[in-house]
Amino acid sequence: MTSTDTPPGLARFNALAEHTARAALHEMCAATAWAGHLLAHRPYATADDLYAAGDAAMAGLTAEDLAEAMAGHPPIGRPTPGDPVSAREQRGMAGASAELRAELLELNLAYQDRFGQVFLICATGKTAAQMRDAVRERISHTPEREREIVRTELGKINRIRLARLVEGDA
């Protein structure tokens, strides 16, 4: 692929100074190891190369790295105020009833008590009821099983965010 075939957002990312690229990646995923892996493999010829690097970095995250990544995510139903990314990703909560919001808050708190972290789900395209049902189901998992589900969900979120970067919307 020639440089003229590289998507404009990806070309911009490849050209960023390291500290600027690191900050952009940190906005996507708070895990330092994940960002470091992606930075180490720049420049990317294709979006698929970037996605593959993101997937490889996600697979290599330790439990501590996952905890670091989780610290950057707001609870479902409470997007970060003033953050359009958080609001967009949790759009499915917009029409939720007060009862559903209260139930989800209660489930989120129970999940946090059980696992010591916020409930993480790739909320893009999901309704509030689907997210509630997911936390209901996942709260009974073992910590080990839940950690792997979190890794998968975080990988989905990161891919969506990387795609936005490639498209120039990040």
Backbone as JSON Lines, residues from 0, in Angstrom:
{"i":0,"aa":"M","n":[0.85,-1.17,0.0],"ca":[0.0,0.0,0.0],"c":[0.9,1.23,0.0]}
{"i":1,"aa":"T","n":[0.61,2.18,-0.83],"ca":[1.38,3.4,-0.86],"c":[0.84,4.37,0.16]}
{"i":2,"aa":"S","n":[1.63,5.4,0.46],"ca":[1.2,6.36,1.48],"c":[-0.08,7.07,1.06]}
{"i":3,"aa":"T","n":[-0.34,7.18,-0.24],"ca":[-1.58,7.82,-0.69],"c":[-2.78,6.94,-0.44]}
{"i":4,"aa":"D","n":[-2.55,5.63,-0.2],"ca":[-3.65,4.72,0.09],"c":[-3.95,4.63,1.58]}
{"i":5,"aa":"T","n":[-3.07,5.18,2.4],"ca":[-3.27,5.13,3.84],"c":[-4.42,6.07,4.2]}
{"i":6,"aa":"P","n":[-5.39,5.59,4.96],"ca":[-6.49,6.47,5.36],"c":[-5.96,7.74,6.03]}
{"i":7,"aa":"P","n":[-6.58,8.88,5.78],"ca":[-6.06,10.14,6.3],"c":[-5.86,10.16,7.82]}
{"i":8,"aa":"G","n":[-6.81,9.61,8.57],"ca":[-6.66,9.59,10.03],"c":[-5.47,8.75,10.46]}
{"i":9,"aa":"L","n":[-5.24,7.64,9.78],"ca":[-4.11,6.78,10.1],"c":[-2.8,7.48,9.74]}
{"i":10,"aa":"A","n":[-2.78,8.16,8.58],"ca":[-1.58,8.9,8.19],"c":[-1.27,9.99,9.22]}
{"i":11,"aa":"R","n":[-2.3,10.68,9.72],"ca":[-2.08,11.7,10.75],"c":[-1.53,11.06,12.02]}
{"i":12,"aa":"F","n":[-2.1,9.92,12.43],"ca":[-1.62,9.23,13.62],"c":[-0.16,8.82,13.46]}
{"i":13,"aa":"N","n":[0.18,8.27,12.31],"ca":[1.57,7.84,12.06],"c":[2.54,9.02,12.17]}
{"i":14,"aa":"A","n":[2.08,10.21,11.79],"ca":[2.95,11.39,11.76],"c":[3.02,12.14,13.09]}
{"i":15,"aa":"L","n":[2.19,11.81,14.04],"ca":[2.19,12.51,15.32],"c":[3.5,12.31,16.07]}
{"i":16,"aa":"A","n":[3.91,13.35,16.79],"ca":[5.03,13.21,17.71],"c":[4.65,12.13,18.73]}
{"i":17,"aa":"E","n":[5.65,11.44,19.26],"ca":[5.36,10.31,20.16],"c":[4.51,10.73,21.35]}
{"i":18,"aa":"H","n":[4.82,11.84,21.98],"ca":[4.05,12.25,23.17],"c":[2.59,12.58,22.81]}
{"i":19,"aa":"T","n":[2.37,13.12,21.63],"ca":[1.01,13.44,21.19],"c":[0.26,12.15,20.85]}
{"i":20,"aa":"A","n":[0.94,11.22,20.18],"ca":[0.32,9.93,19.85],"c":[0.02,9.15,21.12]}
{"i":21,"aa":"R","n":[0.92,9.2,22.09],"ca":[0.71,8.51,23.37],"c":[-0.53,9.07,24.08]}
{"i":22,"aa":"A","n":[-0.67,10.39,24.07],"ca":[-1.82,11.03,24.71],"c":[-3.12,10.62,23.99]}
{"i":23,"aa":"A","n":[-3.09,10.55,22.67],"ca":[-4.28,10.14,21.91],"c":[-4.65,8.7,22.24]}
{"i":24,"aa":"L","n":[-3.66,7.83,22.34],"ca":[-3.92,6.43,22.68],"c":[-4.41,6.3,24.12]}
{"i":25,"aa":"H","n":[-3.87,7.1,25.01],"ca":[-4.3,7.06,26.41],"c":[-5.77,7.45,26.54]}
{"i":26,"aa":"E","n":[-6.24,8.34,25.68],"ca":[-7.66,8.71,25.68],"c":[-8.53,7.52,25.27]}
{"i":27,"aa":"M","n":[-7.99,6.63,24.46],"ca":[-8.72,5.44,24.01],"c":[-8.69,4.34,25.05]}
{"i":28,"aa":"C","n":[-7.52,4.16,25.66],"ca":[-7.32,3.08,26.63],"c":[-6.26,3.53,27.62]}
{"i":29,"aa":"A","n":[-6.61,3.52,28.89],"ca":[-5.72,4.04,29.93],"c":[-4.56,3.09,30.28]}
{"i":30,"aa":"A","n":[-4.5,1.92,29.65],"ca":[-3.41,0.98,29.94],"c":[-2.13,1.44,29.23]}
{"i":31,"aa":"T","n":[-1.13,1.78,30.01],"ca":[0.14,2.26,29.48],"c":[0.78,1.22,28.56]}
{"i":32,"aa":"A","n":[0.7,-0.05,28.93],"ca":[1.31,-1.11,28.12],"c":[0.65,-1.2,26.74]}
{"i":33,"aa":"W","n":[-0.67,-1.01,26.69],"ca":[-1.39,-1.07,25.41],"c":[-0.89,0.04,24.49]}
{"i":34,"aa":"A","n":[-0.83,1.25,25.0],"ca":[-0.36,2.38,24.19],"c":[1.09,2.17,23.77]}
{"i":35,"aa":"G","n":[1.91,1.69,24.68],"ca":[3.32,1.47,24.36],"c":[3.5,0.47,23.22]}
{"i":36,"aa":"H","n":[2.7,-0.58,23.24],"ca":[2.78,-1.58,22.17],"c":[2.41,-0.95,20.83]}
{"i":37,"aa":"L","n":[1.34,-0.18,20.8],"ca":[0.91,0.43,19.53],"c":[1.94,1.44,19.03]}
{"i":38,"aa":"L","n":[2.51,2.2,19.95],"ca":[3.53,3.17,19.55],"c":[4.77,2.49,18.99]}
{"i":39,"aa":"A","n":[5.15,1.38,19.58],"ca":[6.36,0.67,19.17],"c":[6.26,0.11,17.75]}
{"i":40,"aa":"H","n":[5.05,-0.05,17.25],"ca":[4.87,-0.65,15.92],"c":[4.5,0.36,14.84]}
{"i":41,"aa":"R","n":[4.52,1.66,15.16],"ca":[4.27,2.67,14.15],"c":[5.45,2.74,13.21]}
{"i":42,"aa":"P","n":[5.26,3.14,11.98],"ca":[3.99,3.53,11.35],"c":[3.21,2.31,10.86]}
{"i":43,"aa":"Y","n":[1.92,2.49,10.71],"ca":[1.03,1.44,10.23],"c":[0.69,1.72,8.77]}
{"i":44,"aa":"A","n":[0.84,0.69,7.94],"ca":[0.52,0.83,6.52],"c":[-0.98,0.79,6.29]}
{"i":45,"aa":"T","n":[-1.68,-0.02,7.09],"ca":[-3.12,-0.18,6.89],"c":[-3.85,-0.14,8.23]}
{"i":46,"aa":"A","n":[-5.13,0.11,8.15],"ca":[-5.96,0.06,9.35],"c":[-5.91,-1.34,9.97]}
{"i":47,"aa":"D","n":[-5.91,-2.37,9.14],"ca":[-5.86,-3.74,9.65],"c":[-4.59,-3.98,10.45]}
{"i":48,"aa":"D","n":[-3.48,-3.38,10.02],"ca":[-2.23,-3.52,10.78],"c":[-2.37,-2.88,12.17]}
{"i":49,"aa":"L","n":[-3.01,-1.72,12.22],"ca":[-3.24,-1.05,13.5],"c":[-4.16,-1.88,14.39]}
{"i":50,"aa":"Y","n":[-5.24,-2.4,13.81],"ca":[-6.17,-3.22,14.59],"c":[-5.48,-4.48,15.12]}
{"i":51,"aa":"A","n":[-4.66,-5.1,14.29],"ca":[-3.95,-6.31,14.72],"c":[-2.99,-5.99,15.87]}
{"i":52,"aa":"A","n":[-2.33,-4.84,15.8],"ca":[-1.43,-4.44,16.89],"c":[-2.24,-4.18,18.16]}
{"i":53,"aa":"G","n":[-3.4,-3.56,18.02],"ca":[-4.27,-3.32,19.18],"c":[-4.73,-4.62,19.81]}
{"i":54,"aa":"D","n":[-5.1,-5.58,18.96],"ca":[-5.54,-6.89,19.47],"c":[-4.39,-7.62,20.17]}
{"i":55,"aa":"A","n":[-3.2,-7.56,19.59],"ca":[-2.04,-8.22,20.2],"c":[-1.7,-7.57,21.54]}
{"i":56,"aa":"A","n":[-1.77,-6.25,21.58],"ca":[-1.49,-5.55,22.83],"c":[-2.52,-5.93,23.89]}
{"i":57,"aa":"M","n":[-3.78,-6.01,23.5],"ca":[-4.84,-6.38,24.45],"c":[-4.61,-7.78,24.99]}
{"i":58,"aa":"A","n":[-4.23,-8.7,24.14],"ca":[-4.01,-10.09,24.56],"c":[-2.87,-10.18,25.57]}
{"i":59,"aa":"G","n":[-1.91,-9.26,25.48],"ca":[-0.76,-9.31,26.37],"c":[-0.91,-8.56,27.67]}
{"i":60,"aa":"L","n":[-2.04,-7.9,27.89],"ca":[-2.2,-7.14,29.12],"c":[-2.29,-8.05,30.35]}
{"i":61,"aa":"T","n":[-1.58,-7.65,31.38],"ca":[-1.63,-8.37,32.66],"c":[-2.89,-7.94,33.42]}
{"i":62,"aa":"A","n":[-3.16,-8.6,34.54],"ca":[-4.29,-8.2,35.39],"c":[-4.11,-6.75,35.85]}
{"i":63,"aa":"E","n":[-2.88,-6.36,36.16],"ca":[-2.62,-4.98,36.58],"c":[-2.86,-4.0,35.44]}
{"i":64,"aa":"D","n":[-2.47,-4.38,34.22],"ca":[-2.72,-3.52,33.06],"c":[-4.22,-3.35,32.82]}
{"i":65,"aa":"L","n":[-4.97,-4.45,32.97],"ca":[-6.42,-4.37,32.8],"c":[-7.04,-3.45,33.85]}
{"i":66,"aa":"A","n":[-6.54,-3.53,35.08],"ca":[-7.05,-2.65,36.14],"c":[-6.75,-1.19,35.8]}
{"i":67,"aa":"E","n":[-5.58,-0.94,35.25],"ca":[-5.22,0.42,34.82],"c":[-6.18,0.9,33.72]}
{"i":68,"aa":"A","n":[-6.47,0.03,32.78],"ca":[-7.39,0.38,31.7],"c":[-8.79,0.65,32.23]}
{"i":69,"aa":"M","n":[-9.23,-0.16,33.17],"ca":[-10.57,-0.02,33.74],"c":[-10.73,1.31,34.47]}
{"i":70,"aa":"A","n":[-9.66,1.8,35.06],"ca":[-9.73,3.06,35.8],"c":[-10.12,4.22,34.89]}
{"i":71,"aa":"G","n":[-9.94,4.07,33.6],"ca":[-10.28,5.12,32.66],"c":[-11.7,5.07,32.14]}
{"i":72,"aa":"H","n":[-12.53,4.17,32.65],"ca":[-13.9,4.01,32.15],"c":[-14.92,4.41,33.2]}
{"i":73,"aa":"P","n":[-15.87,5.25,32.79],"ca":[-16.94,5.62,33.73],"c":[-17.95,4.48,33.85]}
{"i":74,"aa":"P","n":[-18.69,4.44,34.94],"ca":[-19.72,3.41,35.1],"c":[-20.81,3.55,34.03]}
{"i":75,"aa":"I","n":[-21.39,2.43,33.64],"ca":[-22.52,2.45,32.71],"c":[-23.65,3.24,33.37]}
{"i":76,"aa":"G","n":[-24.22,4.13,32.58],"ca":[-25.3,4.96,33.07],"c":[-24.84,6.29,33.62]}
{"i":77,"aa":"R","n":[-23.51,6.44,33.75],"ca":[-22.96,7.7,34.25],"c":[-21.76,8.1,33.4]}
{"i":78,"aa":"P","n":[-22.02,8.49,32.13],"ca":[-20.9,8.89,31.28],"c":[-20.15,10.08,31.88]}
{"i":79,"aa":"T","n":[-18.9,10.21,31.53],"ca":[-18.09,11.31,32.03],"c":[-18.69,12.63,31.57]}
{"i":80,"aa":"P","n":[-19.01,13.53,32.49],"ca":[-19.61,14.81,32.1],"c":[-18.71,15.58,31.12]}
{"i":81,"aa":"G","n":[-19.33,16.07,30.07],"ca":[-18.61,16.85,29.08],"c":[-17.78,16.04,28.1]}
{"i":82,"aa":"D","n":[-17.8,14.73,28.2],"ca":[-17.02,13.87,27.3],"c":[-17.92,13.31,26.22]}
{"i":83,"aa":"P","n":[-17.79,13.81,24.98],"ca":[-18.67,13.33,23.92],"c":[-18.47,11.86,23.58]}
{"i":84,"aa":"V","n":[-17.27,11.34,23.76],"ca":[-17.01,9.92,23.47],"c":[-17.8,9.06,24.44]}
{"i":85,"aa":"S","n":[-17.69,9.39,25.73],"ca":[-18.41,8.64,26.76],"c":[-19.91,8.7,26.52]}
{"i":86,"aa":"A","n":[-20.42,9.87,26.2],"ca":[-21.86,10.03,25.95],"c":[-22.29,9.24,24.71]}
{"i":87,"aa":"R","n":[-21.48,9.29,23.64],"ca":[-21.81,8.56,22.41],"c":[-21.83,7.06,22.65]}
{"i":88,"aa":"E","n":[-20.83,6.57,23.38],"ca":[-20.74,5.13,23.61],"c":[-21.85,4.62,24.51]}
{"i":89,"aa":"Q","n":[-22.37,5.47,25.37],"ca":[-23.44,5.05,26.27],"c":[-24.8,5.59,25.81]}
{"i":90,"aa":"R","n":[-24.93,5.88,24.55],"ca":[-26.16,6.43,24.0],"c":[-27.39,5.59,24.32]}
{"i":91,"aa":"G","n":[-27.21,4.3,24.45],"ca":[-28.32,3.4,24.76],"c":[-29.0,3.69,26.09]}
{"i":92,"aa":"M","n":[-28.34,4.44,26.93],"ca":[-28.92,4.8,28.23],"c":[-29.85,6.0,28.12]}
{"i":93,"aa":"A","n":[-29.78,6.72,27.02],"ca":[-30.5,7.99,26.88],"c":[-31.99,7.86,27.16]}
{"i":94,"aa":"G","n":[-32.64,6.84,26.67],"ca":[-34.08,6.71,26.84],"c":[-34.5,5.81,27.98]}
{"i":95,"aa":"A","n":[-33.57,5.44,28.83],"ca":[-33.89,4.51,29.92],"c":[-34.79,5.18,30.95]}
{"i":96,"aa":"S","n":[-35.72,4.41,31.46],"ca":[-36.62,4.91,32.51],"c":[-35.84,5.13,33.8]}
{"i":97,"aa":"A","n":[-36.42,5.9,34.68],"ca":[-35.8,6.14,35.99],"c":[-35.63,4.82,36.74]}
{"i":98,"aa":"E","n":[-36.6,3.92,36.61],"ca":[-36.52,2.63,37.29],"c":[-35.35,1.79,36.76]}
{"i":99,"aa":"L","n":[-35.2,1.79,35.44],"ca":[-34.11,1.02,34.84],"c":[-32.76,1.62,35.22]}
{"i":100,"aa":"R","n":[-32.67,2.94,35.22],"ca":[-31.43,3.6,35.64],"c":[-31.08,3.25,37.09]}
{"i":101,"aa":"A","n":[-32.08,3.28,37.95],"ca":[-31.86,2.95,39.37],"c":[-31.42,1.5,39.52]}
{"i":102,"aa":"E","n":[-32.05,0.6,38.77],"ca":[-31.67,-0.81,38.85],"c":[-30.24,-1.01,38.35]}
{"i":103,"aa":"L","n":[-29.89,-0.34,37.27],"ca":[-28.55,-0.47,36.73],"c":[-27.52,0.09,37.7]}
{"i":104,"aa":"L","n":[-27.84,1.18,38.36],"ca":[-26.94,1.74,39.37],"c":[-26.73,0.74,40.5]}
{"i":105,"aa":"E","n":[-27.8,0.15,40.98],"ca":[-27.71,-0.84,42.05],"c":[-26.86,-2.04,41.62]}
{"i":106,"aa":"L","n":[-27.07,-2.51,40.39],"ca":[-26.28,-3.64,39.88],"c":[-24.81,-3.25,39.71]}
{"i":107,"aa":"N","n":[-24.57,-2.03,39.22],"ca":[-23.19,-1.54,39.08],"c":[-22.48,-1.55,40.43]}
{"i":108,"aa":"L","n":[-23.16,-1.09,41.46],"ca":[-22.55,-1.05,42.78],"c":[-22.27,-2.46,43.31]}
{"i":109,"aa":"A","n":[-23.2,-3.37,43.09],"ca":[-23.0,-4.76,43.51],"c":[-21.83,-5.38,42.75]}
{"i":110,"aa":"Y","n":[-21.73,-5.08,41.46],"ca":[-20.62,-5.58,40.64],"c":[-19.3,-5.04,41.18]}
{"i":111,"aa":"Q","n":[-19.26,-3.74,41.47],"ca":[-18.04,-3.12,42.0],"c":[-17.65,-3.75,43.34]}
{"i":112,"aa":"D","n":[-18.63,-4.02,44.18],"ca":[-18.33,-4.68,45.45],"c":[-17.74,-6.06,45.23]}
{"i":113,"aa":"R","n":[-18.27,-6.78,44.26],"ca":[-17.81,-8.15,44.0],"c":[-16.44,-8.19,43.34]}
{"i":114,"aa":"F","n":[-16.22,-7.33,42.32],"ca":[-15.01,-7.42,41.52],"c":[-14.0,-6.29,41.75]}
{"i":115,"aa":"G","n":[-14.39,-5.25,42.48],"ca":[-13.46,-4.16,42.76],"c":[-13.19,-3.25,41.58]}
{"i":116,"aa":"Q","n":[-14.09,-3.21,40.63],"ca":[-13.93,-2.37,39.44],"c":[-15.31,-2.07,38.87]}
{"i":117,"aa":"V","n":[-15.36,-1.09,37.96],"ca":[-16.63,-0.79,37.3],"c":[-16.99,-1.93,36.35]}
{"i":118,"aa":"F","n":[-18.27,-2.07,36.11],"ca":[-18.75,-3.02,35.11],"c":[-18.41,-2.45,33.74]}
{"i":119,"aa":"L","n":[-17.71,-3.23,32.93],"ca":[-17.31,-2.77,31.61],"c":[-17.99,-3.63,30.56]}
{"i":120,"aa":"I","n":[-18.61,-2.93,29.61],"ca":[-19.23,-3.6,28.47],"c":[-19.07,-2.66,27.28]}
{"i":121,"aa":"C","n":[-18.9,-3.23,26.12],"ca":[-18.9,-2.41,24.91],"c":[-20.36,-2.0,24.69]}
{"i":122,"aa":"A","n":[-20.68,-0.79,25.13],"ca":[-22.05,-0.31,25.16],"c":[-22.55,0.17,23.81]}
{"i":123,"aa":"T","n":[-21.66,0.37,22.86],"ca":[-22.06,0.87,21.55],"c":[-23.1,-0.05,20.93]}
{"i":124,"aa":"G","n":[-24.25,0.54,20.61],"ca":[-25.33,-0.21,19.97],"c":[-26.2,-1.02,20.92]}
{"i":125,"aa":"K","n":[-25.92,-0.97,22.21],"ca":[-26.72,-1.74,23.17],"c":[-27.74,-0.83,23.85]}
{"i":126,"aa":"T","n":[-28.88,-1.41,24.17],"ca":[-29.9,-0.69,24.92],"c":[-29.58,-0.78,26.41]}
{"i":127,"aa":"A","n":[-30.23,0.07,27.18],"ca":[-30.05,0.02,28.63],"c":[-30.46,-1.35,29.18]}
{"i":128,"aa":"A","n":[-31.54,-1.91,28.65],"ca":[-32.0,-3.23,29.13],"c":[-30.96,-4.31,28.81]}
{"i":129,"aa":"Q","n":[-30.33,-4.24,27.64],"ca":[-29.3,-5.23,27.3],"c":[-28.1,-5.11,28.24]}
{"i":130,"aa":"M","n":[-27.74,-3.88,28.58],"ca":[-26.62,-3.69,29.51],"c":[-26.98,-4.2,30.91]}
{"i":131,"aa":"R","n":[-28.19,-3.93,31.34],"ca":[-28.66,-4.43,32.64],"c":[-28.62,-5.95,32.67]}
{"i":132,"aa":"D","n":[-29.12,-6.57,31.6],"ca":[-29.14,-8.03,31.53],"c":[-27.72,-8.6,31.56]}
{"i":133,"aa":"A","n":[-26.79,-7.9,30.92],"ca":[-25.4,-8.37,30.91],"c":[-24.78,-8.32,32.3]}
{"i":134,"aa":"V","n":[-25.0,-7.24,33.03],"ca":[-24.43,-7.16,34.37],"c":[-25.09,-8.18,35.3]}
{"i":135,"aa":"R","n":[-26.37,-8.41,35.12],"ca":[-27.05,-9.44,35.92],"c":[-26.4,-10.81,35.7]}
{"i":136,"aa":"E","n":[-26.12,-11.11,34.47],"ca":[-25.53,-12.42,34.12],"c":[-24.08,-12.5,34.59]}
{"i":137,"aa":"R","n":[-23.31,-11.44,34.38],"ca":[-21.87,-11.5,34.64],"c":[-21.52,-11.41,36.12]}
{"i":138,"aa":"I","n":[-22.39,-10.9,36.95],"ca":[-22.06,-10.74,38.36],"c":[-21.83,-12.09,39.06]}
{"i":139,"aa":"S","n":[-22.33,-13.16,38.47],"ca":[-22.15,-14.49,39.06],"c":[-20.86,-15.18,38.61]}
{"i":140,"aa":"H","n":[-20.11,-14.57,37.72],"ca":[-18.88,-15.18,37.22],"c":[-17.79,-15.22,38.29]}
{"i":141,"aa":"T","n":[-16.84,-16.09,38.07],"ca":[-15.64,-16.08,38.9],"c":[-14.81,-14.86,38.49]}
{"i":142,"aa":"P","n":[-13.95,-14.38,39.36],"ca":[-13.09,-13.24,38.98],"c":[-12.24,-13.54,37.74]}
{"i":143,"aa":"E","n":[-11.77,-14.77,37.62],"ca":[-10.94,-15.13,36.46],"c":[-11.75,-15.07,35.17]}
{"i":144,"aa":"R","n":[-12.94,-15.62,35.19],"ca":[-13.8,-15.59,34.0],"c":[-14.17,-14.15,33.66]}
{"i":145,"aa":"E","n":[-14.5,-13.38,34.66],"ca":[-14.89,-11.99,34.42],"c":[-13.73,-11.17,33.86]}
{"i":146,"aa":"R","n":[-12.52,-11.43,34.33],"ca":[-11.35,-10.71,33.81],"c":[-11.19,-10.96,32.31]}
{"i":147,"aa":"E","n":[-11.43,-12.17,31.86],"ca":[-11.3,-12.46,30.42],"c":[-12.44,-11.82,29.62]}
{"i":148,"aa":"I","n":[-13.63,-11.77,30.19],"ca":[-14.74,-11.08,29.52],"c":[-14.42,-9.58,29.43]}
{"i":149,"aa":"V","n":[-13.89,-9.02,30.5],"ca":[-13.5,-7.6,30.49],"c":[-12.47,-7.36,29.4]}
{"i":150,"aa":"R","n":[-11.49,-8.26,29.27],"ca":[-10.47,-8.12,28.23],"c":[-11.13,-8.09,26.85]}
{"i":151,"aa":"T","n":[-12.08,-8.98,26.62],"ca":[-12.79,-9.03,25.33],"c":[-13.59,-7.76,25.09]}
{"i":152,"aa":"E","n":[-14.31,-7.31,26.11],"ca":[-15.12,-6.09,25.97],"c":[-14.24,-4.87,25.75]}
{"i":153,"aa":"L","n":[-13.14,-4.78,26.48],"ca":[-12.2,-3.68,26.3],"c":[-11.6,-3.71,24.9]}
{"i":154,"aa":"G","n":[-11.3,-4.9,24.39],"ca":[-10.8,-5.02,23.03],"c":[-11.79,-4.49,22.0]}
{"i":155,"aa":"K","n":[-13.08,-4.78,22.21],"ca":[-14.12,-4.27,21.3],"c":[-14.18,-2.74,21.35]}
{"i":156,"aa":"I","n":[-14.13,-2.19,22.55],"ca":[-14.17,-0.74,22.72],"c":[-12.96,-0.11,22.03]}
{"i":157,"aa":"N","n":[-11.79,-0.66,22.26],"ca":[-10.58,-0.11,21.66],"c":[-10.62,-0.17,20.14]}
{"i":158,"aa":"R","n":[-11.15,-1.26,19.59],"ca":[-11.27,-1.35,18.13],"c":[-12.17,-0.26,17.57]}
{"i":159,"aa":"I","n":[-13.28,-0.03,18.23],"ca":[-14.19,1.03,17.78],"c":[-13.48,2.37,17.83]}
{"i":160,"aa":"R","n":[-12.76,2.6,18.9],"ca":[-12.04,3.87,19.04],"c":[-10.91,4.0,18.03]}
{"i":161,"aa":"L","n":[-10.21,2.9,17.76],"ca":[-9.16,2.94,16.73],"c":[-9.76,3.2,15.36]}
{"i":162,"aa":"A","n":[-10.92,2.63,15.09],"ca":[-11.59,2.86,13.81],"c":[-11.94,4.34,13.66]}
{"i":163,"aa":"R","n":[-12.37,4.96,14.72],"ca":[-12.66,6.4,14.69],"c":[-11.4,7.19,14.41]}
{"i":164,"aa":"L","n":[-10.28,6.76,14.97],"ca":[-9.0,7.43,14.71],"c":[-8.64,7.31,13.23]}
{"i":165,"aa":"V","n":[-8.79,6.1,12.69],"ca":[-8.47,5.84,11.28],"c":[-9.36,6.7,10.37]}
{"i":166,"aa":"E","n":[-10.64,6.82,10.76],"ca":[-11.58,7.61,9.97],"c":[-11.38,9.1,10.16]}
{"i":167,"aa":"G","n":[-10.55,9.47,11.14],"ca":[-10.3,10.88,11.37],"c":[-11.25,11.52,12.35]}
{"i":168,"aa":"D","n":[-12.04,10.71,13.1],"ca":[-13.03,11.24,14.04],"c":[-12.55,11.22,15.49]}
{"i":169,"aa":"A","n":[-11.33,10.77,15.72],"ca":[-10.88,10.63,17.11],"c":[-10.48,11.98,17.69]}
